[in-house]
Amino acid sequence: MYFVYILQCSDGSLYTGTTNDVQKRLKVHESGKGSKYVRAKSPFKLVYKEEVLDKSAALKREAAIKKLKRTEKTLLISTK
């Protein structure tokens, strides 16, 4: 099982990623060893998580979410 997640960073920006273990990935981000983007914009909070079947589906969903406008992402976050 894989997940697509969205983090809201300290500056209000949204970061979208994929993982097979959300809690472990959040700990990696918190330790400063995750993405450079999140490291530069910490602290952050998890605002969205979506379960998908496999890695391929997660990567496709991540790409689709990244193409959304901010207002669409905000709407997506508010529905979950």
Residue pairs with C-beta under 8 A, 6 or more apart in sequence:
1 20
1 51
1 52
1 53
2 18
2 19
2 20
2 51
2 52
2 53
2 54
2 55
2 57
2 58
3 18
3 19
3 20
3 22
3 49
3 50
3 51
3 52
3 58
4 16
4 17
4 18
4 48
4 49
4 50
4 52
4 58
4 61
4 62
4 65
5 16
5 17
5 18
5 19
5 22
5 25
5 46
5 48
5 49
5 50
6 14
6 15
6 16
6 46
6 47
6 48
6 49
6 65
6 73
6 76
6 77
7 14
7 15
7 16
7 17
7 29
7 38
7 44
7 45
7 46
7 47
8 14
8 44
8 45
8 47
9 15
9 37
9 38
9 41
9 42
9 43
9 44
10 41
10 42
10 43
10 44
11 41
13 41
14 47
14 70
14 73
15 35
15 37
15 38
15 41
15 44
16 62
16 65
16 66
17 25
17 35
17 62
18 55
18 58
18 59
18 61
18 62
19 25
20 55
22 46
22 49
25 34
26 46
28 34
29 35
29 38
29 39
29 42
29 44
30 42
32 39
32 42
38 44
47 77
48 76
48 77
48 80
49 80
50 61
50 80
52 58
52 61
65 73
65 76
68 76
